Amino acid sequence: MTLIQLTGKINNRGQLELELPEGLPSGKVHVTLEITPAVDDLTWEERPWTDEELEALLKVEPKTGMEIAAEIQAGMLGDGWSHIKVSGAEWVEEQRRKWQERSKW
């Protein structure tokens, strides 16, 4: 059995339009249709990312040390690690314990 995937469309007359590659032998075939909804029918969360959106998300704009220090002094980066009231070693051990509990089947 040979499996060939083709992309086509159903026109407004109910006909399936697609182009078959040259050289296919004649014979019986089995057709399965996968209906993909139009982008306009999808909710915002279901819509695929556009190339422009992906490019904007992946664009890196590094800051200098002076810019970061100014943001820290201005309070723009929050309180940092001040909410953690235990030592670094205790915090790491707690995270490991939580991870082990979550990873048990």
Biopython code that builds the backbone (N, CA, C, O; Angstrom):
import numpy as np
from Bio.PDB.StructureBuilder import StructureBuilder

atoms = [
    (1, "MET", "N", (0.846, -1.178, 0.000)),
    (1, "MET", "CA", (0.000, 0.000, 0.000)),
    (1, "MET", "C", (0.889, 1.237, 0.000)),
    (1, "MET", "O", (1.868, 1.302, 0.743)),
    (2, "THR", "N", (0.557, 2.198, -0.815)),
    (2, "THR", "CA", (1.261, 3.468, -0.875)),
    (2, "THR", "C", (0.333, 4.550, -0.349)),
    (2, "THR", "O", (-0.833, 4.619, -0.736)),
    (3, "LEU", "N", (0.849, 5.390, 0.528)),
    (3, "LEU", "CA", (0.059, 6.479, 1.097)),
    (3, "LEU", "C", (0.584, 7.791, 0.540)),
    (3, "LEU", "O", (1.765, 8.105, 0.684)),
    (4, "ILE", "N", (-0.288, 8.552, -0.091)),
    (4, "ILE", "CA", (0.067, 9.863, -0.632)),
    (4, "ILE", "C", (-0.891, 10.876, -0.035)),
    (4, "ILE", "O", (-2.107, 10.699, -0.108)),
    (5, "GLN", "N", (-0.357, 11.935, 0.556)),
    (5, "GLN", "CA", (-1.212, 12.983, 1.104)),
    (5, "GLN", "C", (-1.270, 14.144, 0.123)),
    (5, "GLN", "O", (-0.244, 14.624, -0.358)),
    (6, "LEU", "N", (-2.481, 14.584, -0.162)),
    (6, "LEU", "CA", (-2.708, 15.687, -1.086)),
    (6, "LEU", "C", (-3.523, 16.755, -0.386)),
    (6, "LEU", "O", (-4.310, 16.459, 0.514)),
    (7, "THR", "N", (-3.335, 17.995, -0.798)),
    (7, "THR", "CA", (-4.128, 19.085, -0.262)),
    (7, "THR", "C", (-5.047, 19.581, -1.362)),
    (7, "THR", "O", (-4.614, 19.818, -2.489)),
    (8, "GLY", "N", (-6.308, 19.734, -1.028)),
    (8, "GLY", "CA", (-7.265, 20.217, -1.996)),
    (8, "GLY", "C", (-8.301, 21.082, -1.324)),
    (8, "GLY", "O", (-8.145, 21.466, -0.165)),
    (9, "LYS", "N", (-9.361, 21.390, -2.050)),
    (9, "LYS", "CA", (-10.445, 22.175, -1.455)),
    (9, "LYS", "C", (-11.767, 21.727, -2.057)),
    (9, "LYS", "O", (-11.823, 21.188, -3.163)),
    (10, "ILE", "N", (-12.818, 21.964, -1.301)),
    (10, "ILE", "CA", (-14.161, 21.675, -1.790)),
    (10, "ILE", "C", (-14.744, 22.996, -2.268)),
    (10, "ILE", "O", (-14.833, 23.950, -1.496)),
    (11, "ASN", "N", (-15.143, 23.061, -3.537)),
    (11, "ASN", "CA", (-15.671, 24.315, -4.064)),
    (11, "ASN", "C", (-17.134, 24.486, -3.675)),
    (11, "ASN", "O", (-17.720, 23.607, -3.043)),
    (12, "ASN", "N", (-17.727, 25.625, -4.056)),
    (12, "ASN", "CA", (-19.108, 25.913, -3.654)),
    (12, "ASN", "C", (-20.140, 25.051, -4.391)),
    (12, "ASN", "O", (-21.332, 25.133, -4.093)),
    (13, "ARG", "N", (-19.704, 24.238, -5.335)),
    (13, "ARG", "CA", (-20.606, 23.286, -6.007)),
    (13, "ARG", "C", (-20.511, 21.910, -5.366)),
    (13, "ARG", "O", (-21.140, 20.963, -5.839)),
    (14, "GLY", "N", (-19.721, 21.786, -4.278)),
    (14, "GLY", "CA", (-19.593, 20.516, -3.588)),
    (14, "GLY", "C", (-18.615, 19.560, -4.244)),
    (14, "GLY", "O", (-18.653, 18.358, -3.978)),
    (15, "GLN", "N", (-17.751, 20.068, -5.086)),
    (15, "GLN", "CA", (-16.777, 19.224, -5.771)),
    (15, "GLN", "C", (-15.407, 19.353, -5.099)),
    (15, "GLN", "O", (-15.013, 20.440, -4.676)),
    (16, "LEU", "N", (-14.699, 18.244, -5.007)),
    (16, "LEU", "CA", (-13.361, 18.226, -4.454)),
    (16, "LEU", "C", (-12.372, 18.586, -5.552)),
    (16, "LEU", "O", (-12.324, 17.937, -6.597)),
    (17, "GLU", "N", (-11.589, 19.624, -5.306)),
    (17, "GLU", "CA", (-10.589, 20.053, -6.281)),
    (17, "GLU", "C", (-9.195, 19.758, -5.726)),
    (17, "GLU", "O", (-8.846, 20.207, -4.635)),
    (18, "LEU", "N", (-8.407, 19.002, -6.484)),
    (18, "LEU", "CA", (-7.016, 18.752, -6.130)),
    (18, "LEU", "C", (-6.268, 18.315, -7.360)),
    (18, "LEU", "O", (-6.867, 17.897, -8.351)),
    (19, "GLU", "N", (-4.960, 18.413, -7.295)),
    (19, "GLU", "CA", (-4.128, 17.989, -8.415)),
    (19, "GLU", "C", (-3.365, 16.742, -8.012)),
    (19, "GLU", "O", (-2.696, 16.714, -6.979)),
    (20, "LEU", "N", (-3.472, 15.719, -8.833)),
    (20, "LEU", "CA", (-2.752, 14.474, -8.580)),
    (20, "LEU", "C", (-1.366, 14.547, -9.205)),
    (20, "LEU", "O", (-1.209, 15.109, -10.289)),
    (21, "PRO", "N", (-0.371, 13.993, -8.546)),
    (21, "PRO", "CA", (0.959, 13.963, -9.156)),
    (21, "PRO", "C", (0.957, 13.052, -10.386)),
    (21, "PRO", "O", (0.192, 12.091, -10.461)),
    (22, "GLU", "N", (1.816, 13.369, -11.333)),
    (22, "GLU", "CA", (1.899, 12.569, -12.560)),
    (22, "GLU", "C", (2.459, 11.187, -12.259)),
    (22, "GLU", "O", (3.234, 11.004, -11.320)),
    (23, "GLY", "N", (2.055, 10.225, -13.067)),
    (23, "GLY", "CA", (2.611, 8.889, -12.986)),
    (23, "GLY", "C", (1.913, 7.958, -12.025)),
    (23, "GLY", "O", (2.396, 6.851, -11.788)),
    (24, "LEU", "N", (0.767, 8.380, -11.452)),
    (24, "LEU", "CA", (0.052, 7.478, -10.555)),
    (24, "LEU", "C", (-0.613, 6.369, -11.364)),
    (24, "LEU", "O", (-1.184, 6.630, -12.423)),
    (25, "PRO", "N", (-0.543, 5.148, -10.879)),
    (25, "PRO", "CA", (-1.198, 4.049, -11.595)),
    (25, "PRO", "C", (-2.714, 4.136, -11.405)),
    (25, "PRO", "O", (-3.202, 4.666, -10.407)),
    (26, "SER", "N", (-3.436, 3.609, -12.374)),
    (26, "SER", "CA", (-4.894, 3.578, -12.232)),
    (26, "SER", "C", (-5.254, 2.461, -11.257)),
    (26, "SER", "O", (-4.511, 1.492, -11.107)),
    (27, "GLY", "N", (-6.397, 2.606, -10.599)),
    (27, "GLY", "CA", (-6.818, 1.593, -9.653)),
    (27, "GLY", "C", (-7.721, 2.185, -8.592)),
    (27, "GLY", "O", (-8.050, 3.372, -8.608)),
    (28, "LYS", "N", (-8.104, 1.335, -7.686)),
    (28, "LYS", "CA", (-9.021, 1.717, -6.627)),
    (28, "LYS", "C", (-8.264, 2.506, -5.551)),
    (28, "LYS", "O", (-7.128, 2.167, -5.218)),
    (29, "VAL", "N", (-8.891, 3.558, -5.007)),
    (29, "VAL", "CA", (-8.288, 4.354, -3.936)),
    (29, "VAL", "C", (-9.302, 4.525, -2.807)),
    (29, "VAL", "O", (-10.510, 4.412, -3.014)),
    (30, "HIS", "N", (-8.793, 4.796, -1.626)),
    (30, "HIS", "CA", (-9.632, 5.101, -0.472)),
    (30, "HIS", "C", (-9.347, 6.551, -0.101)),
    (30, "HIS", "O", (-8.188, 6.923, 0.077)),
    (31, "VAL", "N", (-10.384, 7.374, 0.016)),
    (31, "VAL", "CA", (-10.223, 8.803, 0.282)),
    (31, "VAL", "C", (-10.741, 9.118, 1.684)),
    (31, "VAL", "O", (-11.846, 8.720, 2.050)),
    (32, "THR", "N", (-9.930, 9.838, 2.467)),
    (32, "THR", "CA", (-10.323, 10.317, 3.786)),
    (32, "THR", "C", (-10.230, 11.832, 3.768)),
    (32, "THR", "O", (-9.210, 12.382, 3.353)),
    (33, "LEU", "N", (-11.266, 12.510, 4.205)),
    (33, "LEU", "CA", (-11.255, 13.969, 4.230)),
    (33, "LEU", "C", (-11.037, 14.468, 5.648)),
    (33, "LEU", "O", (-11.694, 14.011, 6.583)),
    (34, "GLU", "N", (-10.126, 15.394, 5.802)),
    (34, "GLU", "CA", (-9.912, 16.081, 7.073)),
    (34, "GLU", "C", (-10.286, 17.535, 6.834)),
    (34, "GLU", "O", (-9.587, 18.249, 6.115)),
    (35, "ILE", "N", (-11.385, 17.973, 7.435)),
    (35, "ILE", "CA", (-11.884, 19.316, 7.203)),
    (35, "ILE", "C", (-11.197, 20.270, 8.191)),
    (35, "ILE", "O", (-11.332, 20.130, 9.407)),
    (36, "THR", "N", (-10.470, 21.224, 7.649)),
    (36, "THR", "CA", (-9.793, 22.225, 8.461)),
    (36, "THR", "C", (-10.666, 23.475, 8.466)),
    (36, "THR", "O", (-11.003, 23.996, 7.403)),
    (37, "PRO", "N", (-11.039, 23.966, 9.662)),
    (37, "PRO", "CA", (-11.891, 25.156, 9.699)),
    (37, "PRO", "C", (-11.152, 26.378, 9.160)),
    (37, "PRO", "O", (-9.928, 26.470, 9.255)),
    (38, "ALA", "N", (-11.909, 27.309, 8.596)),
    (38, "ALA", "CA", (-11.320, 28.555, 8.129)),
    (38, "ALA", "C", (-10.792, 29.329, 9.327)),
    (38, "ALA", "O", (-11.357, 29.245, 10.417)),
    (39, "VAL", "N", (-9.727, 30.074, 9.136)),
    (39, "VAL", "CA", (-9.116, 30.821, 10.232)),
    (39, "VAL", "C", (-10.134, 31.756, 10.869)),
    (39, "VAL", "O", (-10.102, 31.968, 12.081)),
    (40, "ASP", "N", (-11.033, 32.315, 10.076)),
    (40, "ASP", "CA", (-12.041, 33.231, 10.619)),
    (40, "ASP", "C", (-12.997, 32.526, 11.572)),
    (40, "ASP", "O", (-13.594, 33.178, 12.429)),
    (41, "ASP", "N", (-13.157, 31.209, 11.443)),
    (41, "ASP", "CA", (-14.065, 30.454, 12.308)),
    (41, "ASP", "C", (-13.411, 30.019, 13.615)),
    (41, "ASP", "O", (-14.089, 29.509, 14.506)),
    (42, "LEU", "N", (-12.101, 30.216, 13.738)),
    (42, "LEU", "CA", (-11.378, 29.788, 14.931)),
    (42, "LEU", "C", (-11.411, 30.882, 15.993)),
    (42, "LEU", "O", (-11.460, 32.070, 15.677)),
    (43, "THR", "N", (-11.383, 30.461, 17.257)),
    (43, "THR", "CA", (-11.245, 31.439, 18.331)),
    (43, "THR", "C", (-9.820, 31.979, 18.288)),
    (43, "THR", "O", (-8.952, 31.419, 17.618)),
    (44, "TRP", "N", (-9.588, 33.075, 19.009)),
    (44, "TRP", "CA", (-8.263, 33.681, 19.006)),
    (44, "TRP", "C", (-7.206, 32.698, 19.483)),
    (44, "TRP", "O", (-6.103, 32.660, 18.938)),
    (45, "GLU", "N", (-7.535, 31.894, 20.507)),
    (45, "GLU", "CA", (-6.580, 30.946, 21.066)),
    (45, "GLU", "C", (-6.248, 29.821, 20.089)),
    (45, "GLU", "O", (-5.150, 29.266, 20.136)),
    (46, "GLU", "N", (-7.181, 29.480, 19.210)),
    (46, "GLU", "CA", (-6.976, 28.362, 18.276)),
    (46, "GLU", "C", (-6.244, 28.784, 17.008)),
    (46, "GLU", "O", (-5.745, 27.932, 16.274)),
    (47, "ARG", "N", (-6.172, 30.068, 16.744)),
    (47, "ARG", "CA", (-5.564, 30.531, 15.486)),
    (47, "ARG", "C", (-4.061, 30.285, 15.495)),
    (47, "ARG", "O", (-3.406, 30.457, 16.524)),
    (48, "PRO", "N", (-3.515, 29.885, 14.353)),
    (48, "PRO", "CA", (-2.066, 29.656, 14.294)),
    (48, "PRO", "C", (-1.310, 30.979, 14.339)),
    (48, "PRO", "O", (-1.824, 32.018, 13.922)),
    (49, "TRP", "N", (-0.074, 30.924, 14.854)),
    (49, "TRP", "CA", (0.768, 32.117, 14.903)),
    (49, "TRP", "C", (1.176, 32.499, 13.486)),
    (49, "TRP", "O", (1.449, 31.626, 12.662)),
    (50, "THR", "N", (1.219, 33.784, 13.203)),
    (50, "THR", "CA", (1.719, 34.248, 11.912)),
    (50, "THR", "C", (3.239, 34.355, 11.990)),
    (50, "THR", "O", (3.813, 34.398, 13.078)),
    (51, "ASP", "N", (3.876, 34.397, 10.835)),
    (51, "ASP", "CA", (5.335, 34.544, 10.810)),
    (51, "ASP", "C", (5.759, 35.846, 11.478)),
    (51, "ASP", "O", (6.780, 35.892, 12.164)),
    (52, "GLU", "N", (4.975, 36.906, 11.278)),
    (52, "GLU", "CA", (5.304, 38.201, 11.877)),
    (52, "GLU", "C", (5.212, 38.141, 13.402)),
    (52, "GLU", "O", (6.063, 38.699, 14.095)),
    (53, "GLU", "N", (4.185, 37.470, 13.927)),
    (53, "GLU", "CA", (4.039, 37.341, 15.378)),
    (53, "GLU", "C", (5.197, 36.545, 15.977)),
    (53, "GLU", "O", (5.747, 36.922, 17.012)),
    (54, "LEU", "N", (5.562, 35.445, 15.323)),
    (54, "LEU", "CA", (6.678, 34.640, 15.818)),
    (54, "LEU", "C", (7.984, 35.425, 15.786)),
    (54, "LEU", "O", (8.785, 35.346, 16.718)),
    (55, "GLU", "N", (8.195, 36.174, 14.721)),
    (55, "GLU", "CA", (9.417, 36.970, 14.623)),
    (55, "GLU", "C", (9.482, 38.010, 15.734)),
    (55, "GLU", "O", (10.542, 38.221, 16.322)),
    (56, "ALA", "N", (8.355, 38.664, 16.028)),
    (56, "ALA", "CA", (8.327, 39.670, 17.097)),
    (56, "ALA", "C", (8.590, 39.023, 18.463)),
    (56, "ALA", "O", (9.296, 39.595, 19.294)),
    (57, "LEU", "N", (8.023, 37.833, 18.694)),
    (57, "LEU", "CA", (8.230, 37.156, 19.971)),
    (57, "LEU", "C", (9.674, 36.704, 20.172)),
    (57, "LEU", "O", (10.175, 36.682, 21.296)),
    (58, "LEU", "N", (10.332, 36.348, 19.088)),
    (58, "LEU", "CA", (11.686, 35.816, 19.179)),
    (58, "LEU", "C", (12.767, 36.890, 19.091)),
    (58, "LEU", "O", (13.957, 36.596, 19.201)),
    (59, "LYS", "N", (12.336, 38.148, 18.888)),
    (59, "LYS", "CA", (13.306, 39.231, 18.782)),
    (59, "LYS", "C", (13.890, 39.532, 20.168)),
    (59, "LYS", "O", (13.153, 39.733, 21.134)),
    (60, "VAL", "N", (15.204, 39.558, 20.245)),
    (60, "VAL", "CA", (15.896, 39.802, 21.509)),
    (60, "VAL", "C", (16.437, 41.229, 21.491)),
    (60, "VAL", "O", (17.122, 41.638, 20.554)),
    (61, "GLU", "N", (16.118, 41.968, 22.535)),
    (61, "GLU", "CA", (16.642, 43.324, 22.673)),
    (61, "GLU", "C", (17.400, 43.400, 23.996)),
    (61, "GLU", "O", (16.825, 43.779, 25.016)),
    (62, "PRO", "N", (18.679, 43.046, 23.989)),
    (62, "PRO", "CA", (19.442, 43.021, 25.245)),
    (62, "PRO", "C", (19.609, 44.417, 25.836)),
    (62, "PRO", "O", (19.605, 45.418, 25.119)),
    (63, "LYS", "N", (19.758, 44.459, 27.165)),
    (63, "LYS", "CA", (19.962, 45.721, 27.873)),
    (63, "LYS", "C", (21.376, 45.751, 28.431)),
    (63, "LYS", "O", (21.989, 44.715, 28.687)),
    (64, "THR", "N", (21.867, 46.943, 28.607)),
    (64, "THR", "CA", (23.190, 47.097, 29.208)),
    (64, "THR", "C", (23.068, 46.944, 30.721)),
    (64, "THR", "O", (21.974, 47.024, 31.279)),
    (65, "GLY", "N", (24.193, 46.724, 31.367)),
    (65, "GLY", "CA", (24.199, 46.635, 32.822)),
    (65, "GLY", "C", (23.673, 47.914, 33.455)),
    (65, "GLY", "O", (22.991, 47.863, 34.479)),
    (66, "MET", "N", (23.982, 49.066, 32.855)),
    (66, "MET", "CA", (23.517, 50.339, 33.392)),
    (66, "MET", "C", (21.983, 50.434, 33.311)),
    (66, "MET", "O", (21.339, 50.936, 34.232)),
    (67, "GLU", "N", (21.414, 49.953, 32.215)),
    (67, "GLU", "CA", (19.944, 49.976, 32.077)),
    (67, "GLU", "C", (19.287, 49.051, 33.104)),
    (67, "GLU", "O", (18.274, 49.409, 33.704)),
    (68, "ILE", "N", (19.854, 47.876, 33.305)),
    (68, "ILE", "CA", (19.307, 46.931, 34.292)),
    (68, "ILE", "C", (19.400, 47.517, 35.694)),
    (68, "ILE", "O", (18.443, 47.442, 36.464)),
    (69, "ALA", "N", (20.557, 48.106, 36.033)),
    (69, "ALA", "CA", (20.728, 48.709, 37.357)),
    (69, "ALA", "C", (19.711, 49.829, 37.567)),
    (69, "ALA", "O", (19.157, 49.955, 38.659)),
    (70, "ALA", "N", (19.457, 50.642, 36.543)),
    (70, "ALA", "CA", (18.485, 51.727, 36.659)),
    (70, "ALA", "C", (17.079, 51.171, 36.881)),
    (70, "ALA", "O", (16.308, 51.744, 37.650)),
    (71, "GLU", "N", (16.736, 50.070, 36.224)),
    (71, "GLU", "CA", (15.419, 49.458, 36.412)),
    (71, "GLU", "C", (15.276, 48.877, 37.816)),
    (71, "GLU", "O", (14.197, 48.939, 38.404)),
    (72, "ILE", "N", (16.352, 48.315, 38.354)),
    (72, "ILE", "CA", (16.316, 47.784, 39.719)),
    (72, "ILE", "C", (16.097, 48.921, 40.706)),
    (72, "ILE", "O", (15.266, 48.812, 41.607)),
    (73, "GLN", "N", (16.838, 50.008, 40.542)),
    (73, "GLN", "CA", (16.704, 51.151, 41.448)),
    (73, "GLN", "C", (15.317, 51.781, 41.352)),
    (73, "GLN", "O", (14.790, 52.281, 42.346)),
    (74, "ALA", "N", (14.728, 51.758, 40.158)),
    (74, "ALA", "CA", (13.401, 52.350, 39.968)),
    (74, "ALA", "C", (12.290, 51.408, 40.434)),
    (74, "ALA", "O", (11.118, 51.783, 40.433)),
    (75, "GLY", "N", (12.658, 50.176, 40.836)),
    (75, "GLY", "CA", (11.655, 49.214, 41.299)),
    (75, "GLY", "C", (10.876, 48.560, 40.171)),
    (75, "GLY", "O", (9.821, 47.972, 40.408)),
    (76, "MET", "N", (11.377, 48.654, 38.959)),
    (76, "MET", "CA", (10.664, 48.096, 37.802)),
    (76, "MET", "C", (10.748, 46.573, 37.731)),
    (76, "MET", "O", (9.947, 45.949, 37.036)),
    (77, "LEU", "N", (11.682, 45.975, 38.422)),
    (77, "LEU", "CA", (11.863, 44.526, 38.355)),
    (77, "LEU", "C", (11.283, 43.821, 39.577)),
    (77, "LEU", "O", (11.581, 42.650, 39.813)),
    (78, "GLY", "N", (10.476, 44.504, 40.339)),
    (78, "GLY", "CA", (9.858, 43.893, 41.508)),
    (78, "GLY", "C", (10.837, 43.768, 42.651)),
    (78, "GLY", "O", (11.848, 44.469, 42.707)),
    (79, "ASP", "N", (10.524, 42.866, 43.562)),
    (79, "ASP", "CA", (11.343, 42.679, 44.749)),
    (79, "ASP", "C", (12.405, 41.606, 44.574)),
    (79, "ASP", "O", (13.100, 41.263, 45.531)),
    (80, "GLY", "N", (12.539, 41.073, 43.371)),
    (80, "GLY", "CA", (13.544, 40.043, 43.129)),
    (80, "GLY", "C", (13.267, 38.787, 43.936)),
    (80, "GLY", "O", (12.183, 38.211, 43.855)),
    (81, "TRP", "N", (14.264, 38.366, 44.720)),
    (81, "TRP", "CA", (14.162, 37.146, 45.513)),
    (81, "TRP", "C", (13.770, 37.422, 46.965)),
    (81, "TRP", "O", (13.853, 36.527, 47.806)),
    (82, "SER", "N", (13.350, 38.636, 47.263)),
    (82, "SER", "CA", (13.076, 38.991, 48.657)),
    (82, "SER", "C", (11.916, 38.206, 49.257)),
    (82, "SER", "O", (11.805, 38.127, 50.481)),
    (83, "HIS", "N", (11.050, 37.622, 48.430)),
    (83, "HIS", "CA", (9.920, 36.845, 48.943)),
    (83, "HIS", "C", (10.350, 35.476, 49.470)),
    (83, "HIS", "O", (9.570, 34.812, 50.152)),
    (84, "ILE", "N", (11.574, 35.042, 49.168)),
    (84, "ILE", "CA", (12.067, 33.748, 49.634)),
    (84, "ILE", "C", (12.722, 33.959, 50.991)),
    (84, "ILE", "O", (13.703, 34.693, 51.109)),
    (85, "LYS", "N", (12.174, 33.308, 52.017)),
    (85, "LYS", "CA", (12.616, 33.543, 53.391)),
    (85, "LYS", "C", (13.556, 32.464, 53.924)),
    (85, "LYS", "O", (13.882, 32.471, 55.111)),
    (86, "VAL", "N", (13.996, 31.544, 53.077)),
    (86, "VAL", "CA", (14.890, 30.473, 53.514)),
    (86, "VAL", "C", (16.221, 30.625, 52.789)),
    (86, "VAL", "O", (16.347, 31.427, 51.863)),
    (87, "SER", "N", (17.205, 29.854, 53.215)),
    (87, "SER", "CA", (18.509, 29.906, 52.552)),
    (87, "SER", "C", (18.390, 29.283, 51.159)),
    (87, "SER", "O", (17.441, 28.557, 50.865)),
    (88, "GLY", "N", (19.359, 29.580, 50.327)),
    (88, "GLY", "CA", (19.354, 29.035, 48.976)),
    (88, "GLY", "C", (19.349, 27.523, 48.961)),
    (88, "GLY", "O", (18.646, 26.912, 48.156)),
    (89, "ALA", "N", (20.128, 26.908, 49.845)),
    (89, "ALA", "CA", (20.200, 25.445, 49.920)),
    (89, "ALA", "C", (18.844, 24.860, 50.332)),
    (89, "ALA", "O", (18.403, 23.858, 49.769)),
    (90, "GLU", "N", (18.184, 25.485, 51.313)),
    (90, "GLU", "CA", (16.871, 24.991, 51.750)),
    (90, "GLU", "C", (15.842, 25.113, 50.631)),
    (90, "GLU", "O", (15.010, 24.228, 50.432)),
    (91, "TRP", "N", (15.914, 26.231, 49.905)),
    (91, "TRP", "CA", (14.972, 26.443, 48.797)),
    (91, "TRP", "C", (15.161, 25.382, 47.720)),
    (91, "TRP", "O", (14.181, 24.838, 47.210)),
    (92, "VAL", "N", (16.404, 25.082, 47.368)),
    (92, "VAL", "CA", (16.693, 24.068, 46.347)),
    (92, "VAL", "C", (16.173, 22.705, 46.798)),
    (92, "VAL", "O", (15.553, 21.990, 46.010)),
    (93, "GLU", "N", (16.418, 22.341, 48.046)),
    (93, "GLU", "CA", (15.941, 21.047, 48.555)),
    (93, "GLU", "C", (14.419, 20.966, 48.515)),
    (93, "GLU", "O", (13.869, 19.913, 48.193)),
    (94, "GLU", "N", (13.732, 22.057, 48.835)),
    (94, "GLU", "CA", (12.270, 22.095, 48.783)),
    (94, "GLU", "C", (11.776, 21.905, 47.341)),
    (94, "GLU", "O", (10.807, 21.186, 47.098)),
    (95, "GLN", "N", (12.457, 22.560, 46.389)),
    (95, "GLN", "CA", (12.072, 22.413, 44.986)),
    (95, "GLN", "C", (12.274, 20.970, 44.522)),
    (95, "GLN", "O", (11.427, 20.438, 43.803)),
    (96, "ARG", "N", (13.361, 20.335, 44.910)),
    (96, "ARG", "CA", (13.613, 18.930, 44.557)),
    (96, "ARG", "C", (12.531, 18.012, 45.128)),
    (96, "ARG", "O", (12.034, 17.115, 44.447)),
    (97, "ARG", "N", (12.173, 18.259, 46.410)),
    (97, "ARG", "CA", (11.140, 17.449, 47.045)),
    (97, "ARG", "C", (9.808, 17.582, 46.295)),
    (97, "ARG", "O", (9.132, 16.586, 46.038)),
    (98, "LYS", "N", (9.438, 18.822, 45.946)),
    (98, "LYS", "CA", (8.184, 19.050, 45.208)),
    (98, "LYS", "C", (8.227, 18.371, 43.845)),
    (98, "LYS", "O", (7.239, 17.777, 43.412)),
    (99, "TRP", "N", (9.385, 18.458, 43.162)),
    (99, "TRP", "CA", (9.511, 17.845, 41.843)),
    (99, "TRP", "C", (9.365, 16.323, 41.951)),
    (99, "TRP", "O", (8.702, 15.706, 41.117)),
    (100, "GLN", "N", (9.971, 15.724, 42.960)),
    (100, "GLN", "CA", (9.872, 14.278, 43.136)),
    (100, "GLN", "C", (8.435, 13.856, 43.412)),
    (100, "GLN", "O", (7.985, 12.825, 42.911)),
    (101, "GLU", "N", (7.712, 14.642, 44.203)),
    (101, "GLU", "CA", (6.303, 14.321, 44.463)),
    (101, "GLU", "C", (5.465, 14.398, 43.209)),
    (101, "GLU", "O", (4.600, 13.553, 42.980)),
    (102, "ARG", "N", (5.719, 15.420, 42.385)),
    (102, "ARG", "CA", (4.956, 15.586, 41.139)),
    (102, "ARG", "C", (5.276, 14.493, 40.122)),
    (102, "ARG", "O", (4.410, 14.104, 39.338)),
    (103, "SER", "N", (6.510, 13.997, 40.130)),
    (103, "SER", "CA", (6.928, 13.039, 39.100)),
    (103, "SER", "C", (6.586, 11.591, 39.447)),
    (103, "SER", "O", (6.853, 10.690, 38.652)),
    (104, "LYS", "N", (6.003, 11.356, 40.617)),
    (104, "LYS", "CA", (5.588, 9.986, 40.978)),
    (104, "LYS", "C", (4.338, 9.624, 40.190)),
    (104, "LYS", "O", (3.438, 10.446, 40.019)),
    (105, "TRP", "N", (4.293, 8.413, 39.723)),
    (105, "TRP", "CA", (3.114, 7.954, 38.958)),
    (105, "TRP", "C", (2.137, 7.450, 39.939)),
    (105, "TRP", "O", (1.054, 7.004, 39.558)),
]
sb = StructureBuilder()
sb.init_structure("model")
sb.init_model(0)
sb.init_chain("A")
sb.init_seg("    ")
for serial, (resi, resn, name, xyz) in enumerate(atoms, 1):
    if name == "N":
        sb.init_residue(resn, " ", resi, " ")
    sb.init_atom(name, np.array(xyz, "f"), 0.0, 1.0, " ", f" {name:<3s}", serial, name[0])
structure = sb.get_structure()
